[in-house]
């Protein structure tokens, strides 16, 4: 026990002397920055007082009830990746659309043009990157097949949770001024 007390004193004394040296009259500590939480959880809580489901939670719940059902709700997410294929925009919550926590919000290009009528379709995709969105709908797990060069399924596949929006009123792009119907 004596050895432990001696070791504590040896570690405490040098720290004490350093603290005394830094507290001279000319030393002024830097201002402490105000803590601001810009995390997605915080932004969703502020933006969704009635409750939004975060993308990873939506994916988890949709996976639980798959393949027979989906999860109905409103989701708040930041668009990390955008795809445009066959007239449908794929707004992904993760950089890698095959990530198991990725939620993909799909909306037709026609409905997306109702938000941004003067933009080129490829420009819309670039503009959406990093934007926060609200979407309301049903999230379901969907099987995505890898295709061969001849257009036939290769037998390899993965699952993705998608929320397919049928109407532009089911989407709100934060900061654009469009509103989500309540």
C-alpha positions in Angstrom: 0.0 0.0 0.0 2.9 2.4 0.8 4.3 1.8 -2.7 0.9 2.8 -4.3 0.8 6.0 -2.2 4.4 6.9 -3.2 3.6 6.3 -6.9 0.6 8.6 -6.7 2.6 11.4 -5.1 5.3 11.1 -7.7 2.8 11.5 -10.5 0.9 14.3 -8.8 3.8 16.5 -7.9 5.1 17.1 -11.5 1.6 17.8 -12.7 1.1 20.3 -9.9 4.3 22.2 -10.7 3.3 22.4 -14.4 -0.1 23.8 -13.5 1.5 26.4 -11.3 3.9 27.6 -14.0 1.1 28.1 -16.6 -1.0 30.2 -14.2 1.3 33.2 -14.3 -0.2 36.7 -14.6 0.5 36.9 -18.4 -1.3 33.7 -19.2 -4.9 33.9 -20.4 -6.7 30.8 -21.4 -8.3 30.6 -24.9 -12.0 31.1 -25.1 -14.0 27.9 -24.9 -16.0 27.4 -28.1 -19.7 27.0 -27.7 -20.8 23.4 -28.2 -23.0 23.1 -31.3 -24.3 19.6 -32.3 -24.7 19.5 -36.1 -25.2 15.7 -36.1 -28.0 14.2 -38.2 -29.7 13.1 -35.0 -29.8 16.6 -33.6 -31.0 18.2 -36.9 -33.7 15.5 -37.2 -34.9 16.1 -33.7 -35.1 19.9 -34.3 -36.7 19.5 -37.7 -39.2 16.7 -36.8 -41.0 17.7 -33.6 -43.6 15.0 -34.3 -40.9 12.4 -34.9 -38.9 11.3 -37.9 -37.2 8.0 -38.3 -33.5 8.1 -39.1 -32.3 6.1 -42.1 -30.4 3.4 -40.3 -33.4 2.8 -38.0 -35.7 2.7 -41.0 -33.5 0.1 -42.7 -33.4 -2.0 -39.5 -37.2 -2.0 -39.1 -37.8 -2.6 -42.8 -35.4 -5.6 -42.6 -37.3 -7.0 -39.6 -40.6 -7.1 -41.5 -39.3 -8.1 -44.9 -40.3 -9.6 -47.3 -44.0 -9.4 -46.6 -44.3 -5.8 -45.2 -42.7 -2.4 -45.1 -42.4 0.4 -42.6 -44.6 3.5 -43.0 -43.1 6.8 -41.7 -41.2 10.0 -42.3 -37.5 10.0 -42.6 -35.0 12.8 -42.3 -31.6 12.3 -44.0 -28.7 13.9 -45.7 -28.3 12.9 -49.3 -24.8 11.3 -49.6 -25.1 9.9 -53.1 -27.5 10.4 -56.1 -28.2 8.1 -59.0 -30.3 8.7 -62.1 -31.4 5.7 -64.0 -34.4 5.1 -66.4 -36.1 8.3 -65.3 -35.8 7.7 -61.5 -33.7 9.5 -59.0 -32.1 7.4 -56.3 -31.2 9.5 -53.2 -29.0 7.5 -50.9 -28.3 8.1 -47.2 -24.8 6.5 -47.5 -21.9 7.0 -50.0 -22.1 3.4 -51.0 -25.6 2.5 -52.1 -24.9 -1.2 -51.3 -24.1 -0.4 -47.6 -26.4 -2.4 -45.4 -27.4 0.8 -43.5 -28.3 2.7 -46.7 -31.8 3.9 -47.3 -32.6 4.8 -50.9 -35.4 7.3 -51.5 -36.7 6.9 -55.1 -38.6 9.6 -57.0 -39.4 10.0 -60.6 -37.5 12.6 -62.6 -40.8 14.1 -63.5 -41.7 14.7 -59.9 -38.2 16.0 -59.1 -38.6 18.6 -61.9 -41.5 20.0 -60.0 -39.0 21.2 -57.4 -36.3 22.3 -59.8 -37.9 23.0 -63.2 -35.1 25.0 -64.7 -32.3 22.5 -63.9 -30.7 19.9 -66.2 -31.4 16.3 -64.8 -27.6 15.7 -64.2 -27.3 19.1 -62.5 -30.2 18.2 -60.2 -28.2 15.2 -59.0 -25.1 17.3 -58.2 -27.2 20.0 -56.5 -28.9 17.4 -54.2 -25.6 16.1 -52.8 -25.2 17.0 -49.2 -28.7 18.4 -48.9 -31.1 17.4 -46.1 -34.4 16.0 -47.1 -37.6 14.8 -45.5 -39.5 11.9 -47.2 -42.7 10.2 -46.3 -43.7 6.8 -47.5 -43.3 3.1 -47.1 -39.8 1.6 -46.9 -39.4 -1.9 -48.2 -36.5 -4.3 -48.6 -36.0 -4.8 -52.4 -33.8 -7.5 -54.0 -31.4 -6.0 -56.5 -30.0 -8.5 -59.0 -26.7 -8.2 -60.8 -27.1 -8.4 -64.5 -25.0 -10.1 -67.1 -23.9 -8.3 -70.3 -26.8 -9.9 -72.1 -29.4 -8.4 -69.7 -30.1 -11.7 -67.8 -29.7 -12.1 -64.1 -26.3 -13.4 -63.0 -27.6 -15.2 -59.9 -25.8 -12.7 -57.6 -27.9 -10.1 -55.7 -28.0 -7.9 -52.7 -30.8 -6.3 -50.7 -31.5 -2.6 -50.5 -34.2 -0.8 -48.5 -36.0 1.7 -50.7 -38.7 4.2 -50.0 -40.5 4.8 -53.3 -42.3 8.1 -53.5 -45.3 8.3 -55.7 -45.8 12.1 -55.5 -43.7 15.2 -55.1 -45.7 16.1 -52.0 -44.0 13.2 -50.2 -40.6 14.9 -50.4 -39.2 18.1 -48.9 -35.8 19.5 -49.7 -34.7 21.5 -46.7 -34.0 25.1 -47.6 -35.8 25.0 -50.9 -39.1 26.3 -49.4 -41.2 23.3 -50.5 -43.3 21.8 -47.7 -44.2 18.3 -46.8 -47.9 17.7 -46.6 -48.9 16.9 -43.1 
